[in-house]
Amino acid sequence: MKVLLTIAGSDSCGGAGIQADLKTFSALGTYGMSVITAVTAQNTMGVKSVRELDREIIEDQINCLFEDIHIDAVKVGMVASREIIDVIGESLSHWQPPHVVIDPVMVSKSGCHLLRPEAKEELINVLLPLADVVTPNIPEAEAITGEKITNIEQMEKAAIKIRDLGAQNVVIKGGHLDGDPVDVLYAEGRFYHLKGNRVHTKNTHGTGCTFSSAIAAYLAKGYDVYEAVKRAKDYITGAIELALDIGHGVGPTNHFYRIYTMAGVLDYHLF
């Protein structure tokens, strides 16, 4: 069984962050481990507060795992400060895991800024060059490139610019554009347009975390970048289609929908 590590923040309501990553790893038949960078107090209505962990405990979490266990892929999510970004960058540069997927989490769906403004350049300079795949949505790609994105052609230009910043492969998620979503993958000098049908649901909490974790899982299992991204998109689409109507706000995706379907235990009145 492939072993994956997520380095990210904890989501107390279980739909995003560390919890979403571990659920995704498990759903896709891999073994998940975690390094927690921050603890959040949040529910489906929004983020109430964030408490970052200190550099030393983050470094110790990373090193003790790599010292003992072979890790097939790493996904990096919420990293709030320059200090946290630096220790992750130093550690991954030292241990050189086979695959690294960077999800540049900047703002929560409820509008809470999860990356400090002064840390943006650190993320660009330290983490992007370590990425086998980086997975920004359109607002994140705009923040990284400094350019407005309103169509697929501009997504392609942004992908090239992000690749030039050091990432090997870039997926810009198109869910913020009108119409059916089209993700743009720029891999090995070639563009791929991954089209999907828009799912009309408010319950999309944790979609970015889940998508990037699925890419990491499929890379660890030996798929090339295109196939890993394509399979991850298929997986997250199903998780959104059968999202869970939990809470009074933005509910979570359904990470185990395939397992529940096979087991015949899906309770469709929840969706």
N, C-alpha and C positions, 0 to 999 in steps of 0.2 A: 504493500500500500504506500502511495506517495504521501510525503509529509510536508505540510504547508504551514507557514507562519504569517500571521497578520500583526502588523504594528499599527495601532490606531487607538482611537478613543472608545470608551465604554458608553453604550446607550442604555440608560436604565429601563426603557420600555421595550428593549429587545429587537427593535426593527431595523436598526442601522448599526454602524460601527462594528466593534469587536463581535457583538452577538450575531449580527447579520453575516459577518465573514465566516465565523465558525459554523453557523447553520449551512451556509453555502458549501463550505468544504465537505461537511458531512453528507449533504444531499448528493454531492457529485462523487462520492466514494473515495474521499481522501481523508487523511488524519490532520486535524487542525490544532495549532498551538497559538498562543497570543502573547504579545507584549503590549501592555496598556500604557498609553501616553497621557491620558487625561480621563477624568471621571466626569460625566455630565449628569445633571438632574434634568430629565426631560420626559415628556409624554407625547401623545399624538397631537397635542395643542401647541407644543413648542419647547424650546430650551429655557429652563429656569436659571441654571447656573452651570459654570464649568470650573473644575479644579484641575490644574495641570500637575503631573507628577514631576519630581525633580530629575535632573540629568543622571545622577548616580544610579537610581533605581531602574531607569530606562536602560542604561548601559548594562547593568547587571542582568536584567531580564534577557537581553539579546545575547550577551556573551555566554551565560550559563546554558542556554539552549544549543548554541552552535558548538560549544565545547563537548557536548554529550551526544547530540543527535544530528544525523544527516538531514538537511532541509532541502527539499526539491524546488521550492519556490517561495518567494516572499511577496506579500501585498502590503503596501504602505498607504494608510488612509489619513485620518486627522492628525496633523502635526501643527500645533498652535504657535510655537515660538521659534526664534532663531536657534536657541540653545538645544531644543529638542531635535530640530532638523540637523544640526551639526553632529550631534552624537549618533543619530541614525546613519548619517552619511559616512562618518568615520567607521562605524561598526560594519556596515555593509561593504564598504571598500576593503576592509580587512578580511572579512569572511568570504566574500565573492560567491554568493549563492548562484545557482544555475540560472534562475529567472527572477526578475524583479518587476512588479507591476505597481505603478504609482497612480493613485487616485488623488488628484490635487484638490482635496476638500477645502473649500473656502467659506461658503455660506450655507447654513442649513435651510431646509425648505420653509421653515418658519421665519427666516430672515436673520437668524443669529449669526454673527461673524465668528467663524471658528478658526480662522487664520489671522493672526495679527498683521496689520498693514505693513509693518516694518519687516515681517518675515517673508513676504512674497518673493523678494529678490533672492533670499537665501534658498527658498524652495526651488527657484529656477536654476540657480547656480550650483547647488549641492545635490539635489535629488534627481532632477531631470536627466543629468548625464549618466545616472545609474540605471535608468529605466529601460527594460526591454520593451515595455509598453506603457504609455501614459494615457489616461482616459478622461480628459476634461469634458465637461458639458460646454455649451456655447458661452455662458457668462464667464466660466473659468478660463476658456480659451481666449476670450476678449481681455480678461485681466492679465493673462500671461503675455499676450502679443501686443496689447495696447491698441488693438484695431477692432472696429465694429464688425459683427458678423450677422448678416441677414439672409444669406442664401448659400447654396452648396458650393458655388465657386469660391466664395469668401472662406468657407470652411476648409476647402482644399489649400488655399493660400496660408491660412493659419496653421494647418497641419505641417506644411513645409517649414514655416518659421519655427514651430515648436521642435520639429526634428533637428533643425539647424542649431537649436539651443542645447542639443545633446541627446535627446531621447532617440532610441533606435527606431521605434515604431509608434505611431500616434493614432488614437481613435478619438475623433470629436463626435460627441453624442448630439443628435439632432432633435431631441425631444422638445426644445424650446422654439423651434420653427413651426409655422402654421402647416396644417395638412398632416399627412401621414409621416411619421418620423423616418429620417434617413441618417444613419450614422456613416461618417466618412472615415475609412481606415487608410492610412498611408503607411505601407509596408514595403521595404526593399525597393523604394523608388517607384512604386506603383499604387494607384488609387483604387479602392474598392468602395462601392456604395452599397451598404447593407440596409435594405428597405424593410419596413415593417408596417403593421397596421396599428393605428392609434387606438389604445384601449381607453375608453371613457370611464375613468374611475378617479376618485380623489385619493384612493389608498395607494400611494406610491412612496411611502416612507422607506428609505434605505435602498432605492433602486440602484444608485451609483455604486454604493458599497458592494452590493450583491453582484452587479455586473463585473466590476473589476476583480472581485474574488473568484468569480467563475472563470474569467480569463486565466488567472493564475493557476487554478486547478487544472484546466485543460492543457496549459503549457507544461505543467509538471507531469501530466499523463502522456506527454510526447507529441501532442499536436503542434503543427506549425502555427504561426501567428494568425494567418487568415482563418484557418479552421477553428482555432481556439476562440477567436473573437466571434465568429459566426455561431458556434455552438453556445457561447455565453449569451449572445443576443437571443437565441431561441429559448434558452433557459429562463432568462429574466422576463421575456415576453409572457411565457406561461405563468410565471410567478405573479406578474401583474394582473393577468386575466383572472386568476383565482385569488386575488389579494384578500386579506382579512379585514373585515369591517369591525375593527376593534377601537374603542375609545370614541371621543367626540370630535376628533380632528382628522389628521392625515394618518390613516391606518397603514400597517406594514404589508409588504409583499408576502407571498406564501412560499417560503423556501422549500418546503417538503411536499409540494403539490404532487410531484411524480410518485413519491413513495406512498402518500395518502391515497392517490388514485388507484395504484396497484393493489393496495391493501383493502380498498373498498370502504374507507372510513371517512371520506370527505363529507362534511356536513354542509351542504350547499346553502342552507339558510343563513350561514355566517357571511357569505360572499356577496 
